[in-house]
Every structure is written in structure tokens, then in C-alpha cells.
Amino acid sequence: MNDIASKLALIVCEKCVRGEDENDIDFSTRLLSVYTSCYDNIEHIIAQKEKANYQEALNIFLDSN
């Protein structure tokens, strides 16, 4: 589990406001959905950045030889 993704997803969840007609189960389900979606998106962004950094380092290494 990525600690950064988890913390950022929790920050987003803290901003969620319960709807007037929303019961506990609906609100909890929506929060879980928001958390999961945010977490997955952030994980994907981090993975893409790490892949780009790895590729850049590999290219620099290959160009130096």
C-alpha cells in the first residue's frame, strides 16, 4: 500500500459532505468509492512517474557507455 496515495485519498474523503437524504450506509459506500478511486488514480500516476524516471535513468546510462 502506498502511504502517499493513502494520505492523499483520505484528504479527498475529508472534503466529502454527507447529503441531506443520505443514510449511513450510502454515505459510507460513497466514501469507500471515492477513497478507492482516488487511491487507484494516485497509484497509477506514481507508477507512471516512476516508470518515466527509470526510463530516463536507463537512457542516460546507455548514452554514457
All heavy atoms as a GROMACS GRO file, in nm:
protein
  518
    1MET      N    1   0.085  -0.118   0.000
    1MET     CA    2   0.000   0.000   0.000
    1MET      C    3   0.089   0.124   0.000
    1MET      O    4   0.183   0.134   0.077
    1MET     CB    5  -0.091  -0.004   0.122
    1MET     CG    6  -0.188   0.111   0.131
    1MET     SD    7  -0.296   0.087   0.272
    1MET     CE    8  -0.445   0.144   0.200
    2ASN      N    9   0.060   0.215  -0.087
    2ASN     CA   10   0.138   0.336  -0.099
    2ASN      C   11   0.090   0.439   0.003
    2ASN      O   12  -0.025   0.481   0.001
    2ASN     CB   13   0.126   0.392  -0.240
    2ASN     CG   14   0.222   0.504  -0.265
    2ASN    OD1   15   0.230   0.598  -0.186
    2ASN    ND2   16   0.292   0.498  -0.375
    3ASP      N   17   0.179   0.478   0.094
    3ASP     CA   18   0.144   0.571   0.201
    3ASP      C   19   0.101   0.707   0.147
    3ASP      O   20   0.006   0.767   0.198
    3ASP     CB   21   0.262   0.586   0.296
    3ASP     CG   22   0.226   0.655   0.425
    3ASP    OD1   23   0.119   0.622   0.482
    3ASP    OD2   24   0.302   0.743   0.470
    4ILE      N   25   0.167   0.755   0.044
    4ILE     CA   26   0.132   0.885  -0.015
    4ILE      C   27  -0.007   0.879  -0.076
    4ILE      O   28  -0.090   0.968  -0.053
    4ILE     CB   29   0.236   0.928  -0.121
    4ILE    CG1   30   0.371   0.954  -0.054
    4ILE    CG2   31   0.189   1.050  -0.197
    4ILE    CD1   32   0.485   0.974  -0.150
    5ALA      N   33  -0.034   0.776  -0.153
    5ALA     CA   34  -0.166   0.762  -0.214
    5ALA      C   35  -0.274   0.752  -0.109
    5ALA      O   36  -0.382   0.811  -0.122
    5ALA     CB   37  -0.168   0.640  -0.306
    6SER      N   38  -0.246   0.679  -0.003
    6SER     CA   39  -0.343   0.662   0.105
    6SER      C   40  -0.374   0.796   0.173
    6SER      O   41  -0.490   0.830   0.194
    6SER     CB   42  -0.290   0.563   0.208
    6SER     OG   43  -0.381   0.545   0.312
    7LYS      N   44  -0.270   0.870   0.205
    7LYS     CA   45  -0.290   1.000   0.272
    7LYS      C   46  -0.366   1.098   0.183
    7LYS      O   47  -0.456   1.170   0.229
    7LYS     CB   48  -0.156   1.059   0.314
    7LYS     CG   49  -0.095   0.988   0.431
    7LYS     CD   50   0.040   1.046   0.470
    7LYS     CE   51   0.099   0.970   0.587
    7LYS     NZ   52   0.229   1.020   0.626
    8LEU      N   53  -0.330   1.104   0.055
    8LEU     CA   54  -0.399   1.195  -0.036
    8LEU      C   55  -0.545   1.155  -0.056
    8LEU      O   56  -0.634   1.241  -0.060
    8LEU     CB   57  -0.326   1.202  -0.170
    8LEU     CG   58  -0.191   1.272  -0.167
    8LEU    CD1   59  -0.120   1.258  -0.300
    8LEU    CD2   60  -0.205   1.418  -0.129
    9ALA      N   61  -0.572   1.026  -0.066
    9ALA     CA   62  -0.710   0.979  -0.081
    9ALA      C   63  -0.791   1.013   0.044
    9ALA      O   64  -0.909   1.051   0.034
    9ALA     CB   65  -0.713   0.830  -0.108
   10LEU      N   66  -0.730   1.002   0.161
   10LEU     CA   67  -0.801   1.038   0.284
   10LEU      C   68  -0.832   1.188   0.289
   10LEU      O   69  -0.938   1.228   0.337
   10LEU     CB   70  -0.719   0.998   0.407
   10LEU     CG   71  -0.718   0.849   0.438
   10LEU    CD1   72  -0.620   0.819   0.552
   10LEU    CD2   73  -0.857   0.799   0.473
   11ILE      N   74  -0.740   1.270   0.240
   11ILE     CA   75  -0.764   1.415   0.235
   11ILE      C   76  -0.886   1.444   0.148
   11ILE      O   77  -0.971   1.526   0.184
   11ILE     CB   78  -0.639   1.490   0.185
   11ILE    CG1   79  -0.529   1.485   0.291
   11ILE    CG2   80  -0.673   1.634   0.148
   11ILE    CD1   81  -0.394   1.534   0.244
   12VAL      N   82  -0.895   1.376   0.034
   12VAL     CA   83  -1.010   1.396  -0.055
   12VAL      C   84  -1.138   1.352   0.016
   12VAL      O   85  -1.239   1.423   0.012
   12VAL     CB   86  -0.991   1.318  -0.187
   12VAL    CG1   87  -1.119   1.320  -0.269
   12VAL    CG2   88  -0.875   1.377  -0.266
   13CYS      N   89  -1.133   1.240   0.086
   13CYS     CA   90  -1.252   1.191   0.157
   13CYS      C   91  -1.297   1.287   0.267
   13CYS      O   92  -1.416   1.301   0.293
   13CYS     CB   93  -1.225   1.054   0.218
   13CYS     SG   94  -1.225   0.922   0.096
   14GLU      N   95  -1.202   1.354   0.331
   14GLU     CA   96  -1.236   1.451   0.435
   14GLU      C   97  -1.319   1.566   0.380
   14GLU      O   98  -1.395   1.630   0.453
   14GLU     CB   99  -1.110   1.506   0.501
   14GLU     CG  100  -1.040   1.409   0.592
   14GLU     CD  101  -0.911   1.463   0.650
   14GLU    OE1  102  -0.871   1.577   0.614
   14GLU    OE2  103  -0.849   1.394   0.731
   15LYS      N  104  -1.307   1.593   0.252
   15LYS     CA  105  -1.380   1.702   0.189
   15LYS      C  106  -1.522   1.662   0.147
   15LYS      O  107  -1.602   1.747   0.110
   15LYS     CB  108  -1.305   1.755   0.066
   15LYS     CG  109  -1.165   1.805   0.097
   15LYS     CD  110  -1.169   1.922   0.192
   15LYS     CE  111  -1.029   1.971   0.224
   15LYS     NZ  112  -1.030   2.072   0.328
   16CYS      N  113  -1.552   1.532   0.153
   16CYS     CA  114  -1.686   1.485   0.115
   16CYS      C  115  -1.788   1.530   0.218
   16CYS      O  116  -1.765   1.521   0.338
   16CYS     CB  117  -1.688   1.332   0.104
   16CYS     SG  118  -1.595   1.268  -0.035
   17VAL      N  119  -1.899   1.578   0.169
   17VAL     CA  120  -2.008   1.624   0.256
   17VAL      C  121  -2.125   1.527   0.241
   17VAL      O  122  -2.162   1.489   0.129
   17VAL     CB  123  -2.051   1.767   0.216
   17VAL    CG1  124  -2.169   1.813   0.300
   17VAL    CG2  125  -1.934   1.863   0.229
   18ARG      N  126  -2.180   1.490   0.353
   18ARG     CA  127  -2.293   1.398   0.353
   18ARG      C  128  -2.417   1.469   0.302
   18ARG      O  129  -2.450   1.579   0.344
   18ARG     CB  130  -2.317   1.346   0.494
   18ARG     CG  131  -2.423   1.242   0.503
   18ARG     CD  132  -2.432   1.191   0.643
   18ARG     NE  133  -2.533   1.088   0.652
   18ARG     CZ  134  -2.540   1.002   0.749
   18ARG    NH1  135  -2.451   1.005   0.846
   18ARG    NH2  136  -2.635   0.911   0.751
   19GLY      N  137  -2.486   1.404   0.208
   19GLY     CA  138  -2.609   1.459   0.154
   19GLY      C  139  -2.721   1.456   0.258
   19GLY      O  140  -2.722   1.374   0.349
   20GLU      N  141  -2.814   1.549   0.244
   20GLU     CA  142  -2.924   1.558   0.340
   20GLU      C  143  -3.004   1.430   0.350
   20GLU      O  144  -3.048   1.391   0.458
   20GLU     CB  145  -3.016   1.674   0.302
   20GLU     CG  146  -2.956   1.811   0.322
   20GLU     CD  147  -3.051   1.922   0.282
   20GLU    OE1  148  -3.174   1.899   0.281
   20GLU    OE2  149  -3.002   2.031   0.253
   21ASP      N  150  -3.026   1.364   0.239
   21ASP     CA  151  -3.109   1.243   0.236
   21ASP      C  152  -3.025   1.115   0.233
   21ASP      O  153  -3.075   1.007   0.206
   21ASP     CB  154  -3.203   1.246   0.116
   21ASP     CG  155  -3.128   1.254  -0.017
   21ASP    OD1  156  -3.010   1.292  -0.016
   21ASP    OD2  157  -3.189   1.222  -0.121
   22GLU      N  158  -2.897   1.125   0.265
   22GLU     CA  159  -2.805   1.012   0.256
   22GLU      C  160  -2.796   0.941   0.392
   22GLU      O  161  -2.762   1.002   0.493
   22GLU     CB  162  -2.667   1.064   0.213
   22GLU     CG  163  -2.577   0.964   0.152
   22GLU     CD  164  -2.456   1.029   0.088
   22GLU    OE1  165  -2.412   1.138   0.130
   22GLU    OE2  166  -2.404   0.968  -0.006
   23ASN      N  167  -2.825   0.811   0.394
   23ASN     CA  168  -2.814   0.736   0.520
   23ASN      C  169  -2.670   0.692   0.543
   23ASN      O  170  -2.582   0.713   0.458
   23ASN     CB  171  -2.912   0.618   0.523
   23ASN     CG  172  -2.883   0.515   0.416
   23ASN    OD1  173  -2.768   0.488   0.383
   23ASN    ND2  174  -2.988   0.457   0.359
   24ASP      N  175  -2.644   0.630   0.659
   24ASP     CA  176  -2.508   0.591   0.695
   24ASP      C  177  -2.445   0.497   0.593
   24ASP      O  178  -2.329   0.514   0.555
   24ASP     CB  179  -2.508   0.522   0.832
   24ASP     CG  180  -2.535   0.617   0.947
   24ASP    OD1  181  -2.523   0.739   0.927
   24ASP    OD2  182  -2.568   0.568   1.057
   25ILE      N  183  -2.520   0.400   0.548
   25ILE     CA  184  -2.467   0.302   0.454
   25ILE      C  185  -2.435   0.367   0.319
   25ILE      O  186  -2.328   0.343   0.262
   25ILE     CB  187  -2.564   0.184   0.435
   25ILE    CG1  188  -2.574   0.106   0.567
   25ILE    CG2  189  -2.521   0.094   0.320
   25ILE    CD1  190  -2.678  -0.003   0.568
   26ASP      N  191  -2.524   0.450   0.269
   26ASP     CA  192  -2.500   0.518   0.141
   26ASP      C  193  -2.378   0.609   0.149
   26ASP      O  194  -2.295   0.612   0.058
   26ASP     CB  195  -2.622   0.598   0.097
   26ASP     CG  196  -2.739   0.511   0.058
   26ASP    OD1  197  -2.717   0.392   0.027
   26ASP    OD2  198  -2.853   0.562   0.058
   27PHE      N  199  -2.367   0.684   0.258
   27PHE     CA  200  -2.254   0.775   0.274
   27PHE      C  201  -2.124   0.696   0.286
   27PHE      O  202  -2.023   0.730   0.222
   27PHE     CB  203  -2.274   0.864   0.397
   27PHE     CG  204  -2.166   0.966   0.416
   27PHE    CD1  205  -2.137   1.060   0.318
   27PHE    CD2  206  -2.092   0.970   0.533
   27PHE    CE1  207  -2.037   1.156   0.336
   27PHE    CE2  208  -1.992   1.064   0.553
   27PHE     CZ  209  -1.964   1.157   0.454
   28SER      N  210  -2.124   0.590   0.365
   28SER     CA  211  -2.004   0.508   0.381
   28SER      C  212  -1.963   0.443   0.249
   28SER      O  213  -1.845   0.437   0.215
   28SER     CB  214  -2.028   0.398   0.486
   28SER     OG  215  -2.050   0.457   0.612
   29THR      N  216  -2.062   0.397   0.174
   29THR     CA  217  -2.035   0.336   0.044
   29THR      C  218  -1.974   0.438  -0.052
   29THR      O  219  -1.878   0.408  -0.124
   29THR     CB  220  -2.164   0.277  -0.015
   29THR    OG1  221  -2.216   0.181   0.076
   29THR    CG2  222  -2.139   0.212  -0.150
   30ARG      N  223  -2.029   0.558  -0.051
   30ARG     CA  224  -1.976   0.664  -0.138
   30ARG      C  225  -1.834   0.701  -0.096
   30ARG      O  226  -1.745   0.718  -0.181
   30ARG     CB  227  -2.066   0.786  -0.134
   30ARG     CG  228  -2.022   0.896  -0.231
   30ARG     CD  229  -2.129   1.001  -0.253
   30ARG     NE  230  -2.170   1.069  -0.132
   30ARG     CZ  231  -2.111   1.180  -0.085
   30ARG    NH1  232  -2.009   1.233  -0.149
   30ARG    NH2  233  -2.157   1.237   0.024
   31LEU      N  234  -1.809   0.710   0.035
   31LEU     CA  235  -1.673   0.742   0.082
   31LEU      C  236  -1.574   0.634   0.040
   31LEU      O  237  -1.463   0.666  -0.003
   31LEU     CB  238  -1.670   0.757   0.234
   31LEU     CG  239  -1.723   0.887   0.291
   31LEU    CD1  240  -1.716   0.885   0.443
   31LEU    CD2  241  -1.648   1.007   0.237
   32LEU      N  242  -1.613   0.509   0.052
   32LEU     CA  243  -1.525   0.400   0.010
   32LEU      C  244  -1.497   0.407  -0.139
   32LEU      O  245  -1.382   0.390  -0.183
   32LEU     CB  246  -1.586   0.264   0.046
   32LEU     CG  247  -1.504   0.142   0.004
   32LEU    CD1  248  -1.366   0.145   0.070
   32LEU    CD2  249  -1.578   0.015   0.038
   33SER      N  250  -1.599   0.438  -0.216
   33SER     CA  251  -1.582   0.451  -0.360
   33SER      C  252  -1.488   0.566  -0.395
   33SER      O  253  -1.399   0.552  -0.480
   33SER     CB  254  -1.718   0.471  -0.427
   33SER     OG  255  -1.704   0.493  -0.564
   34VAL      N  256  -1.507   0.679  -0.329
   34VAL     CA  257  -1.421   0.796  -0.353
   34VAL      C  258  -1.276   0.762  -0.314
   34VAL      O  259  -1.183   0.790  -0.389
   34VAL     CB  260  -1.472   0.919  -0.274
   34VAL    CG1  261  -1.369   1.030  -0.271
   34VAL    CG2  262  -1.602   0.969  -0.333
   35TYR      N  263  -1.259   0.702  -0.197
   35TYR     CA  264  -1.125   0.665  -0.150
   35TYR      C  265  -1.057   0.571  -0.249
   35TYR      O  266  -0.943   0.595  -0.289
   35TYR     CB  267  -1.131   0.601  -0.011
   35TYR     CG  268  -0.996   0.554   0.036
   35TYR    CD1  269  -0.911   0.641   0.103
   35TYR    CD2  270  -0.952   0.425   0.011
   35TYR    CE1  271  -0.785   0.601   0.144
   35TYR    CE2  272  -0.826   0.383   0.051
   35TYR     CZ  273  -0.744   0.471   0.118
   35TYR     OH  274  -0.618   0.430   0.157
   36THR      N  275  -1.127   0.466  -0.286
   36THR     CA  276  -1.070   0.366  -0.377
   36THR      C  277  -1.032   0.427  -0.511
   36THR      O  278  -0.924   0.401  -0.565
   36THR     CB  279  -1.169   0.249  -0.396
   36THR    OG1  280  -1.201   0.194  -0.269
   36THR    CG2  281  -1.110   0.142  -0.486
   37SER      N  282  -1.120   0.509  -0.564
   37SER     CA  283  -1.095   0.574  -0.693
   37SER      C  284  -0.974   0.666  -0.684
   37SER      O  285  -0.885   0.661  -0.771
   37SER     CB  286  -1.219   0.651  -0.737
   37SER     OG  287  -1.195   0.720  -0.855
   38CYS      N  288  -0.970   0.749  -0.582
   38CYS     CA  289  -0.857   0.841  -0.565
   38CYS      C  290  -0.727   0.764  -0.546
   38CYS      O  291  -0.625   0.796  -0.608
   38CYS     CB  292  -0.879   0.932  -0.446
   38CYS     SG  293  -1.003   1.059  -0.472
   39TYR      N  294  -0.730   0.664  -0.460
   39TYR     CA  295  -0.611   0.584  -0.432
   39TYR      C  296  -0.558   0.520  -0.561
   39TYR      O  297  -0.439   0.530  -0.591
   39TYR     CB  298  -0.642   0.477  -0.328
   39TYR     CG  299  -0.522   0.395  -0.291
   39TYR    CD1  300  -0.438   0.435  -0.188
   39TYR    CD2  301  -0.490   0.278  -0.360
   39TYR    CE1  302  -0.326   0.361  -0.154
   39TYR    CE2  303  -0.378   0.205  -0.326
   39TYR     CZ  304  -0.296   0.246  -0.224
   39TYR     OH  305  -0.185   0.173  -0.192
   40ASP      N  306  -0.648   0.458  -0.637
   40ASP     CA  307  -0.606   0.393  -0.762
   40ASP      C  308  -0.549   0.493  -0.861
   40ASP      O  309  -0.447   0.465  -0.927
   40ASP     CB  310  -0.724   0.318  -0.825
   40ASP     CG  311  -0.766   0.195  -0.745
   40ASP    OD1  312  -0.690   0.151  -0.657
   40ASP    OD2  313  -0.877   0.145  -0.771
   41ASN      N  314  -0.612   0.610  -0.873
   41ASN     CA  315  -0.562   0.713  -0.965
   41ASN      C  316  -0.424   0.762  -0.923
   41ASN      O  317  -0.335   0.778  -1.007
   41ASN     CB  318  -0.660   0.829  -0.974
   41ASN     CG  319  -0.784   0.795  -1.051
   41ASN    OD1  320  -0.786   0.706  -1.135
   41ASN    ND2  321  -0.892   0.866  -1.023
   42ILE      N  322  -0.406   0.786  -0.794
   42ILE     CA  323  -0.277   0.836  -0.746
   42ILE      C  324  -0.170   0.729  -0.762
   42ILE      O  325  -0.057   0.759  -0.804
   42ILE     CB  326  -0.290   0.882  -0.599
   42ILE    CG1  327  -0.382   1.005  -0.592
   42ILE    CG2  328  -0.154   0.915  -0.540
   42ILE    CD1  329  -0.430   1.039  -0.452
   43GLU      N  330  -0.203   0.604  -0.732
   43GLU     CA  331  -0.110   0.493  -0.752
   43GLU      C  332  -0.066   0.487  -0.899
   43GLU      O  333   0.052   0.466  -0.928
   43GLU     CB  334  -0.175   0.361  -0.714
   43GLU     CG  335  -0.168   0.330  -0.568
   43GLU     CD  336  -0.036   0.269  -0.529
   43GLU    OE1  337  -0.013   0.150  -0.557
   43GLU    OE2  338   0.045   0.344  -0.472
   44HIS      N  339  -0.161   0.502  -0.989
   44HIS     CA  340  -0.129   0.498  -1.132
   44HIS      C  341  -0.035   0.613  -1.171
   44HIS      O  342   0.062   0.592  -1.245
   44HIS     CB  343  -0.259   0.505  -1.214
   44HIS     CG  344  -0.237   0.506  -1.361
   44HIS    ND1  345  -0.197   0.394  -1.432
   44HIS    CD2  346  -0.247   0.606  -1.453
   44HIS    CE1  347  -0.183   0.425  -1.559
   44HIS    NE2  348  -0.213   0.553  -1.574
   45ILE      N  349  -0.063   0.732  -1.122
   45ILE     CA  350   0.022   0.848  -1.151
   45ILE      C  351   0.163   0.825  -1.098
   45ILE      O  352   0.263   0.852  -1.167
   45ILE     CB  353  -0.039   0.976  -1.093
   45ILE    CG1  354  -0.166   1.013  -1.170
   45ILE    CG2  355   0.061   1.091  -1.095
   45ILE    CD1  356  -0.250   1.121  -1.102
   46ILE      N  357   0.173   0.774  -0.976
   46ILE     CA  358   0.304   0.748  -0.917
   46ILE      C  359   0.379   0.642  -0.997
   46ILE      O  360   0.499   0.657  -1.025
   46ILE     CB  361   0.290   0.706  -0.769
   46ILE    CG1  362   0.244   0.826  -0.684
   46ILE    CG2  363   0.420   0.649  -0.714
   46ILE    CD1  364   0.203   0.790  -0.542
   47ALA      N  365   0.310   0.537  -1.036
   47ALA     CA  366   0.374   0.431  -1.115
   47ALA      C  367   0.423   0.484  -1.249
   47ALA      O  368   0.533   0.449  -1.293
   47ALA     CB  369   0.276   0.316  -1.136
   48GLN      N  370   0.344   0.568  -1.315
   48GLN     CA  371   0.384   0.625  -1.442
   48GLN      C  372   0.508   0.714  -1.425
   48GLN      O  373   0.599   0.713  -1.509
   48GLN     CB  374   0.269   0.706  -1.504
   48GLN     CG  375   0.154   0.622  -1.549
   48GLN     CD  376   0.193   0.528  -1.663
   48GLN    OE1  377   0.290   0.547  -1.733
   48GLN    NE2  378   0.113   0.423  -1.680
   49LYS      N  379   0.511   0.792  -1.317
   49LYS     CA  380   0.625   0.880  -1.291
   49LYS      C  381   0.750   0.797  -1.264
   49LYS      O  382   0.858   0.828  -1.315
   49LYS     CB  383   0.593   0.972  -1.172
   49LYS     CG  384   0.701   1.071  -1.140
   49LYS     CD  385   0.719   1.171  -1.251
   49LYS     CE  386   0.821   1.275  -1.210
   49LYS     NZ  387   0.865   1.356  -1.322
   50GLU      N  388   0.735   0.690  -1.183
   50GLU     CA  389   0.849   0.604  -1.154
   50GLU      C  390   0.900   0.536  -1.281
   50GLU      O  391   1.021   0.523  -1.300
   50GLU     CB  392   0.812   0.500  -1.048
   50GLU     CG  393   0.796   0.559  -0.910
   50GLU     CD  394   0.745   0.460  -0.807
   50GLU    OE1  395   0.708   0.347  -0.844
   50GLU    OE2  396   0.742   0.498  -0.690
   51LYS      N  397   0.810   0.494  -1.367
   51LYS     CA  398   0.848   0.431  -1.493
   51LYS      C  399   0.924   0.531  -1.581
   51LYS      O  400   1.026   0.496  -1.641
   51LYS     CB  401   0.723   0.381  -1.566
   51LYS     CG  402   0.752   0.309  -1.694
   51LYS     CD  403   0.624   0.258  -1.759
   51LYS     CE  404   0.651   0.191  -1.892
   51LYS     NZ  405   0.528   0.148  -1.956
   52ALA      N  406   0.875   0.655  -1.587
   52ALA     CA  407   0.942   0.758  -1.667
   52ALA      C  408   1.081   0.787  -1.609
   52ALA      O  409   1.178   0.802  -1.685
   52ALA     CB  410   0.858   0.885  -1.672
   53ASN      N  411   1.092   0.795  -1.477
   53ASN     CA  412   1.222   0.820  -1.413
   53ASN      C  413   1.319   0.705  -1.441
   53ASN      O  414   1.437   0.728  -1.467
   53ASN     CB  415   1.206   0.839  -1.263
   53ASN     CG  416   1.140   0.970  -1.228
   53ASN    OD1  417   1.131   1.061  -1.309
   53ASN    ND2  418   1.091   0.979  -1.106
   54TYR      N  419   1.270   0.583  -1.434
   54TYR     CA  420   1.353   0.466  -1.462
   54TYR      C  421   1.400   0.469  -1.607
   54TYR      O  422   1.518   0.446  -1.636
   54TYR     CB  423   1.275   0.338  -1.434
   54TYR     CG  424   1.348   0.214  -1.476
   54TYR    CD1  425   1.449   0.162  -1.396
   54TYR    CD2  426   1.318   0.149  -1.595
   54TYR    CE1  427   1.518   0.047  -1.434
   54TYR    CE2  428   1.386   0.035  -1.635
   54TYR     CZ  429   1.486  -0.014  -1.554
   54TYR     OH  430   1.554  -0.127  -1.592
   55GLN      N  431   1.308   0.499  -1.698
   55GLN     CA  432   1.343   0.502  -1.840
   55GLN      C  433   1.446   0.611  -1.868
   55GLN      O  434   1.541   0.591  -1.943
   55GLN     CB  435   1.219   0.524  -1.926
   55GLN     CG  436   1.243   0.512  -2.074
   55GLN     CD  437   1.288   0.372  -2.114
   55GLN    OE1  438   1.233   0.273  -2.068
   55GLN    NE2  439   1.388   0.363  -2.198
   56GLU      N  440   1.430   0.728  -1.805
   56GLU     CA  441   1.524   0.837  -1.823
   56GLU      C  442   1.663   0.798  -1.770
   56GLU      O  443   1.765   0.822  -1.836
   56GLU     CB  444   1.475   0.962  -1.750
   56GLU     CG  445   1.566   1.082  -1.767
   56GLU     CD  446   1.515   1.204  -1.694
   56GLU    OE1  447   1.400   1.203  -1.646
   56GLU    OE2  448   1.592   1.300  -1.685
   57ALA      N  449   1.668   0.735  -1.652
   57ALA     CA  450   1.796   0.692  -1.597
   57ALA      C  451   1.860   0.586  -1.685
   57ALA      O  452   1.983   0.588  -1.705
   57ALA     CB  453   1.774   0.637  -1.455
   58LEU      N  454   1.781   0.496  -1.738
   58LEU     CA  455   1.834   0.394  -1.827
   58LEU      C  456   1.891   0.457  -1.955
   58LEU      O  457   2.000   0.419  -1.998
   58LEU     CB  458   1.722   0.293  -1.863
   58LEU     CG  459   1.761   0.179  -1.957
   58LEU    CD1  460   1.873   0.095  -1.895
   58LEU    CD2  461   1.640   0.095  -1.990
   59ASN      N  462   1.819   0.551  -2.012
   59ASN     CA  463   1.868   0.619  -2.132
   59ASN      C  464   1.998   0.694  -2.105
   59ASN      O  465   2.089   0.691  -2.189
   59ASN     CB  466   1.761   0.714  -2.186
   59ASN     CG  467   1.644   0.641  -2.247
   59ASN    OD1  468   1.654   0.524  -2.281
   59ASN    ND2  469   1.532   0.709  -2.256
   60ILE      N  470   2.006   0.760  -1.992
   60ILE     CA  471   2.130   0.832  -1.956
   60ILE      C  472   2.245   0.733  -1.943
   60ILE      O  473   2.355   0.757  -1.993
   60ILE     CB  474   2.110   0.914  -1.827
   60ILE    CG1  475   2.016   1.031  -1.854
   60ILE    CG2  476   2.244   0.962  -1.772
   60ILE    CD1  477   1.972   1.104  -1.729
   61PHE      N  478   2.219   0.621  -1.878
   61PHE     CA  479   2.323   0.519  -1.861
   61PHE      C  480   2.368   0.463  -1.996
   61PHE      O  481   2.487   0.451  -2.022
   61PHE     CB  482   2.272   0.406  -1.771
   61PHE     CG  483   2.367   0.290  -1.760
   61PHE    CD1  484   2.480   0.299  -1.681
   61PHE    CD2  485   2.344   0.174  -1.832
   61PHE    CE1  486   2.568   0.193  -1.673
   61PHE    CE2  487   2.432   0.068  -1.822
   61PHE     CZ  488   2.545   0.077  -1.743
   62LEU      N  489   2.271   0.431  -2.082
   62LEU     CA  490   2.306   0.374  -2.211
   62LEU      C  491   2.379   0.474  -2.300
   62LEU      O  492   2.468   0.436  -2.376
   62LEU     CB  493   2.179   0.323  -2.280
   62LEU     CG  494   2.112   0.201  -2.216
   62LEU    CD1  495   1.981   0.169  -2.287
   62LEU    CD2  496   2.204   0.081  -2.215
   63ASP      N  497   2.341   0.601  -2.291
   63ASP     CA  498   2.407   0.704  -2.372
   63ASP      C  499   2.551   0.730  -2.324
   63ASP      O  500   2.635   0.773  -2.402
   63ASP     CB  501   2.329   0.834  -2.367
   63ASP     CG  502   2.198   0.825  -2.445
   63ASP    OD1  503   2.185   0.732  -2.530
   63ASP    OD2  504   2.109   0.911  -2.423
   64SER      N  505   2.577   0.706  -2.196
   64SER     CA  506   2.711   0.734  -2.141
   64SER      C  507   2.809   0.622  -2.174
   64SER      O  508   2.929   0.638  -2.154
   64SER     CB  509   2.704   0.756  -1.991
   64SER     OG  510   2.670   0.635  -1.924
   65ASN      N  511   2.760   0.509  -2.219
   65ASN     CA  512   2.851   0.395  -2.249
   65ASN      C  513   2.885   0.388  -2.394
   65ASN      O  514   2.847   0.428  -2.485
   65ASN     CB  515   2.786   0.263  -2.207
   65ASN     CG  516   2.785   0.251  -2.056
   65ASN    OD1  517   2.874   0.301  -1.990
   65ASN    ND2  518   2.685   0.185  -2.003
   0.00000   0.00000   0.00000
